[in-house]
Amino acid sequence: MRKVANAPVSFGVFELSDAPPPLTADEMVDALSAAGYEGIDMGPIGYLGTGSELVDRLKRAELPLAGGWVDLRYSDARAFADGLAGLEAALEVFTAATGYWEGEVPEHFAPRPTLACSGSPARFARPGGSAPGLTAQEWPAYAQRVQQATDRCRERGLEPAFHHHLGTYVETPQDVERLLELTDVQLCLDTGHLLLAGGDPVTAIRDWAGRVGHVHIKDGDRAILAQALADGVDLRELMGRGGFAPLGKGELDLPGVVRALDEIDYQGWVIIEQDTLPGRRTVEQNIADQAANREMLRECGL
């Protein structure tokens, strides 16, 4: 069984410290509920609330929590250790969110901590596999810290998934392969980030079938990426320019992705995302995009 969710990043909500969010949490959950979504990603911790406030908001909109982003600096031992308190705080929120179900959480639909790397400055400046990543000597320690975070999530009764991402040390298909070799963490396969990092999402779903534990569906436009690189702008500006296009407007083989998920009998959350920056599109445009994205995926069989 699969359920389809959406995420605050589709509305330009990344960090609460950036600026006031372009829409309130209630406005967002109401828009997603009206569009037919079955769940929601956390977004920045606190945006949807915590504890009983979070559970009450999710229940009102009938949108259980699908997962949420938790980044750590796996490349730096001291920074990683300092960031573990943030991981613990996030796990408290995820655990509280399981109260939505008022009993046993249905299999495959507990919220997934989405582990992610805080980033590589060089790769953030040149996204898409255009800048060097970890050396062979650096990989073991990096992977050991990913495994440590993974194990901590499991100790709290939550199964995490690692999110490969443009601008980070796990960006290209080769990076993903290395991480999977060195850890037992499940993968949050993101079609848009993989596409713009030179991968084939359909092939990846099949090749990594045994490790795909969470799925983010987003489209990508490699022409916008190429122009961004030519102009010397970074990942943030790439998002602002529409590098992650509405579904069907980029180069993603969406029907092929859905067929591949069928082939591997993927069970769990499928989260539509359309990463954008606040202020680049109106709230009304973002709401319309997410309704259209849901319909596009429905037409493909999900």
Backbone torsions as a table, in degrees:
resi	resn	phi	psi	omega
1	MET	NA	143.7	177.6
2	ARG	-129.4	148.8	172.8
3	LYS	-127.5	148.3	-176.0
4	VAL	-108.7	128.8	-179.8
5	ALA	-122.9	175.6	173.3
6	ASN	-136.3	-177.9	-170.1
7	ALA	-145.5	152.4	177.4
8	PRO	-57.1	-27.7	179.8
9	VAL	-61.1	-23.9	178.2
10	SER	-67.9	-11.9	179.5
11	PHE	-115.4	11.1	179.8
12	GLY	81.0	17.9	179.6
13	VAL	-99.1	102.2	-179.6
14	PHE	-111.7	-55.9	-177.4
15	GLU	-131.0	134.2	179.3
16	LEU	-68.8	-19.5	-179.8
17	SER	-79.7	-14.8	-177.4
18	ASP	-64.3	-52.2	-175.1
19	ALA	-176.5	167.4	174.0
20	PRO	-55.9	135.0	179.9
21	PRO	-57.4	146.4	-178.2
22	PRO	-66.9	-17.2	174.8
23	LEU	-150.0	156.0	-178.2
24	THR	-75.0	162.8	177.8
25	ALA	-59.2	-41.0	179.8
26	ASP	-65.8	-38.9	177.0
27	GLU	-62.1	-39.4	-179.5
28	MET	-68.8	-49.2	-177.1
29	VAL	-65.4	-33.0	178.0
30	ASP	-67.0	-41.0	179.3
31	ALA	-64.8	-41.2	-178.8
32	LEU	-71.1	-39.7	177.1
33	SER	-61.7	-43.1	-179.6
34	ALA	-64.9	-29.7	-179.7
35	ALA	-81.2	-5.5	176.4
36	GLY	95.5	14.2	176.4
37	TYR	-72.9	155.5	-176.4
38	GLU	-111.6	0.8	-179.7
39	GLY	-169.2	175.3	-178.8
40	ILE	-145.9	146.8	173.4
41	ASP	-83.7	156.3	-173.7
42	MET	-64.8	-42.4	-168.1
43	GLY	70.3	-164.1	179.7
44	PRO	-61.3	136.5	-177.7
45	ILE	-56.7	127.2	-179.8
46	GLY	103.7	-22.3	-178.5
47	TYR	-62.1	-45.6	178.0
48	LEU	-87.0	-1.1	-176.3
49	GLY	100.5	175.7	175.1
50	THR	-135.6	163.9	175.9
51	GLY	56.0	-134.8	-175.6
52	SER	-67.1	-30.9	177.5
53	GLU	-61.9	-43.6	178.1
54	LEU	-62.7	-49.5	-177.4
55	VAL	-61.8	-43.2	179.9
56	ASP	-61.9	-41.1	179.9
57	ARG	-65.8	-43.0	180.0
58	LEU	-64.6	-41.2	-179.9
59	LYS	-65.3	-41.9	-178.7
60	ARG	-59.4	-40.0	-178.5
61	ALA	-90.1	-5.0	-176.4
62	GLU	56.5	47.3	-179.9
63	LEU	-129.4	93.2	175.8
64	PRO	-64.4	158.4	-179.8
65	LEU	-78.2	125.8	-178.8
66	ALA	-88.2	-33.4	-177.5
67	GLY	172.2	-166.4	179.4
68	GLY	-177.9	150.8	-173.7
69	TRP	-79.1	131.9	173.2
70	VAL	-136.8	110.1	-179.8
71	ASP	-103.4	148.9	179.1
72	LEU	-141.0	153.8	-179.7
73	ARG	-91.1	81.2	-176.8
74	TYR	-66.9	-19.1	-177.7
75	SER	-82.4	-7.2	-174.7
76	ASP	-132.4	113.3	-173.3
77	ALA	-58.7	-46.1	-177.6
78	ARG	-69.1	-43.8	179.8
79	ALA	-65.0	-35.2	177.4
80	PHE	-63.6	-47.5	-179.9
81	ALA	-61.2	-40.6	179.5
82	ASP	-65.6	-28.2	-177.1
83	GLY	-84.7	-7.6	-176.8
84	LEU	-65.7	-27.5	176.8
85	ALA	-64.0	-35.9	176.7
86	GLY	-66.8	-37.2	175.5
87	LEU	-62.0	-44.5	179.9
88	GLU	-61.4	-41.5	179.5
89	ALA	-63.8	-40.2	178.9
90	ALA	-66.1	-39.3	-179.9
91	LEU	-65.6	-31.9	175.0
92	GLU	-61.4	-41.6	-179.6
93	VAL	-67.7	-43.7	179.7
94	PHE	-62.7	-42.3	180.0
95	THR	-62.6	-43.3	178.0
96	ALA	-61.4	-35.4	-176.8
97	ALA	-67.0	-21.0	177.0
98	THR	-67.0	-13.7	175.9
99	GLY	-63.8	-13.8	175.4
100	TYR	-53.7	-36.3	-171.7
101	TRP	-83.0	-13.2	178.5
102	GLU	50.9	47.4	-178.6
103	GLY	151.9	-153.5	-179.1
104	GLU	-67.0	131.4	179.7
105	VAL	-73.5	131.7	179.2
106	PRO	-56.7	142.7	179.9
107	GLU	-55.5	138.0	178.2
108	HIS	79.8	-7.1	-172.5
109	PHE	-118.6	15.3	168.3
110	ALA	-67.1	148.4	178.3
111	PRO	-61.9	135.5	-178.6
112	ARG	-98.0	117.1	167.7
113	PRO	-61.3	122.3	-177.5
114	THR	-99.1	95.5	-177.3
115	LEU	-73.3	136.6	-179.0
116	ALA	-147.4	157.5	179.4
117	CYS	-83.8	141.2	179.3
118	SER	-66.5	-18.7	173.1
119	GLY	121.5	164.8	174.9
120	SER	-117.7	120.5	-179.3
121	PRO	-54.8	-40.7	-179.0
122	ALA	-66.6	-41.3	-179.4
123	ARG	-75.3	-31.7	175.7
124	PHE	-62.5	-37.1	179.4
125	ALA	-74.0	-28.1	-178.0
126	ARG	-133.1	73.4	-174.5
127	PRO	-71.3	157.4	174.9
128	GLY	100.5	20.7	179.1
129	GLY	85.9	19.3	-177.1
130	SER	-93.3	-3.8	-178.7
131	ALA	-129.3	153.5	-178.0
132	PRO	-61.8	151.7	176.7
133	GLY	-110.6	-146.7	-179.8
134	LEU	-71.1	147.7	172.8
135	THR	-81.4	166.5	178.2
136	ALA	-59.3	-33.3	-179.1
137	GLN	-74.1	-26.0	-177.2
138	GLU	-85.5	-22.3	-174.2
139	TRP	-61.0	-45.6	-175.7
140	PRO	-57.6	-44.3	-179.3
141	ALA	-68.2	-39.4	177.6
142	TYR	-59.2	-49.6	-177.7
143	ALA	-65.2	-36.2	179.6
144	GLN	-61.9	-36.7	178.7
145	ARG	-72.2	-36.9	174.0
146	VAL	-60.0	-43.2	179.9
147	GLN	-64.2	-38.8	178.9
148	GLN	-61.3	-44.9	178.5
149	ALA	-65.2	-39.4	178.1
150	THR	-60.3	-47.1	-178.8
151	ASP	-63.7	-36.5	179.6
152	ARG	-65.7	-39.8	176.7
153	CYS	-60.8	-43.5	-178.5
154	ARG	-65.6	-35.4	177.1
155	GLU	-62.1	-26.2	178.5
156	ARG	-91.8	6.4	176.3
157	GLY	83.0	18.0	-179.7
158	LEU	-121.9	137.3	-179.7
159	GLU	-98.4	114.7	-177.4
160	PRO	-84.6	170.6	171.7
161	ALA	-140.6	138.9	-177.8
162	PHE	-91.8	130.7	-176.7
163	HIS	-99.3	107.4	168.8
164	HIS	-66.4	150.1	-169.2
165	HIS	-159.7	140.2	172.1
166	LEU	-55.4	145.9	175.8
167	GLY	81.3	8.5	-177.9
168	THR	-125.7	-179.8	179.8
169	TYR	-78.7	-10.9	172.7
170	VAL	-119.0	85.5	-170.8
171	GLU	-119.8	-50.2	-174.1
172	THR	-89.5	164.2	174.6
173	PRO	-56.3	-34.4	179.3
174	GLN	-67.2	-37.7	175.7
175	ASP	-62.0	-44.0	-180.0
176	VAL	-61.4	-45.1	179.3
177	GLU	-56.8	-43.5	-178.4
178	ARG	-65.5	-42.7	179.3
179	LEU	-62.5	-42.3	179.7
180	LEU	-65.0	-33.2	177.7
181	GLU	-66.8	-37.0	-169.9
182	LEU	-96.4	-5.9	-179.1
183	THR	-137.9	173.9	171.6
184	ASP	-114.7	18.3	179.8
185	VAL	-68.0	143.9	173.0
186	GLN	-75.6	162.3	-174.5
187	LEU	-106.0	133.9	165.0
188	CYS	-91.2	101.4	-176.7
189	LEU	-83.5	118.6	-179.3
190	ASP	-109.1	114.0	-172.6
191	THR	-65.5	-38.6	-177.3
192	GLY	-71.4	-44.4	178.9
193	HIS	-65.6	-37.1	178.7
194	LEU	-68.5	-42.6	179.4
195	LEU	-58.3	-46.9	-177.4
196	LEU	-76.7	-12.3	175.6
197	ALA	-95.7	11.9	174.9
198	GLY	93.8	9.5	-178.9
199	GLY	-98.2	170.0	176.1
200	ASP	-113.0	105.1	-175.5
201	PRO	-58.0	-36.7	-178.9
202	VAL	-65.1	-47.4	177.7
203	THR	-63.1	-40.1	-178.3
204	ALA	-63.0	-42.1	179.2
205	ILE	-57.8	-42.9	179.7
206	ARG	-69.9	-44.7	-175.4
207	ASP	-68.2	-34.4	-176.2
208	TRP	-105.9	23.0	-172.4
209	ALA	-50.4	-41.7	-176.3
210	GLY	-72.4	-9.8	-176.6
211	ARG	-117.4	-4.5	-178.6
212	VAL	-76.8	110.3	-178.1
213	GLY	-113.0	-6.3	-176.3
214	HIS	-160.5	146.9	-176.0
215	VAL	-134.1	128.5	170.3
216	HIS	-109.4	124.2	178.7
217	ILE	-101.3	117.4	170.5
218	LYS	-146.9	152.5	178.7
219	ASP	-93.7	165.2	179.2
220	GLY	-146.0	152.7	-179.0
221	ASP	-123.4	106.1	-176.7
222	ARG	-71.4	-22.9	175.8
223	ALA	-67.1	-39.6	177.1
224	ILE	-67.1	-38.2	176.1
225	LEU	-61.4	-46.6	-179.0
226	ALA	-60.7	-41.5	178.9
227	GLN	-67.9	-38.0	177.6
228	ALA	-61.3	-43.3	178.5
229	LEU	-65.3	-40.1	178.5
230	ALA	-64.0	-34.0	-179.5
231	ASP	-84.1	-9.0	178.8
232	GLY	74.6	26.4	178.8
233	VAL	-96.7	163.2	-171.5
234	ASP	-97.3	-174.2	-176.2
235	LEU	-60.4	-39.8	-178.9
236	ARG	-61.0	-45.2	179.6
237	GLU	-68.7	-33.5	174.7
238	LEU	-56.9	-43.6	177.4
239	MET	-63.9	-41.3	-179.9
240	GLY	-63.7	-30.2	-179.9
241	ARG	-82.2	-2.9	179.4
242	GLY	91.1	27.1	178.1
243	GLY	-58.9	-30.7	172.9
244	PHE	-100.7	98.0	-171.5
245	ALA	-80.5	162.5	169.3
246	PRO	-57.8	150.4	-179.7
247	LEU	-56.0	133.0	-179.4
248	GLY	90.1	-9.8	-178.8
249	LYS	-104.4	-4.4	177.5
250	GLY	-111.5	-146.0	-174.4
251	GLU	-109.9	3.5	-178.5
252	LEU	-67.7	134.2	173.1
253	ASP	-83.1	80.7	-175.2
254	LEU	-63.5	-46.0	176.0
255	PRO	-58.5	-36.9	178.0
256	GLY	-66.4	-37.7	176.8
257	VAL	-62.0	-45.9	-179.5
258	VAL	-63.8	-41.7	177.9
259	ARG	-61.9	-41.3	-179.6
260	ALA	-65.4	-39.3	176.5
261	LEU	-63.0	-36.7	175.1
262	ASP	-63.2	-45.1	-176.4
263	GLU	-60.6	-39.9	-177.8
264	ILE	-89.5	1.7	-179.4
265	ASP	55.7	46.6	178.7
266	TYR	-63.7	132.7	178.1
267	GLN	-124.1	129.0	177.7
268	GLY	140.4	-156.9	-176.2
269	TRP	-82.0	139.2	167.1
270	VAL	-119.2	116.8	-174.0
271	ILE	-110.7	115.2	174.5
272	ILE	-76.3	130.5	175.0
273	GLU	-133.4	146.2	174.0
274	GLN	-138.7	78.5	-173.9
275	ASP	-54.1	126.4	179.3
276	THR	-145.0	164.7	178.8
277	LEU	-97.6	147.6	176.4
278	PRO	-63.0	138.3	176.4
279	GLY	91.1	-14.0	-179.8
280	ARG	-80.4	-29.7	176.4
281	ARG	-133.8	151.7	-179.4
282	THR	-72.1	160.1	175.3
283	VAL	-57.2	-40.8	-179.6
284	GLU	-62.7	-39.6	177.2
285	GLN	-64.8	-42.5	179.5
286	ASN	-64.6	-40.9	178.2
287	ILE	-62.5	-43.9	179.0
288	ALA	-64.1	-40.7	178.3
289	ASP	-58.6	-44.4	-175.5
290	GLN	-71.9	-31.2	173.4
291	ALA	-66.3	-42.1	179.1
292	ALA	-67.2	-38.4	177.9
293	ASN	-61.9	-41.4	179.3
294	ARG	-63.6	-42.0	179.7
295	GLU	-66.0	-38.3	179.2
296	MET	-61.9	-43.5	179.6
297	LEU	-68.9	-36.6	177.6
298	ARG	-61.6	-39.5	179.6
299	GLU	-65.6	-25.2	177.7
300	CYS	-86.7	-1.2	175.1
301	GLY	108.9	7.6	179.2
302	LEU	-120.8	NA	NA
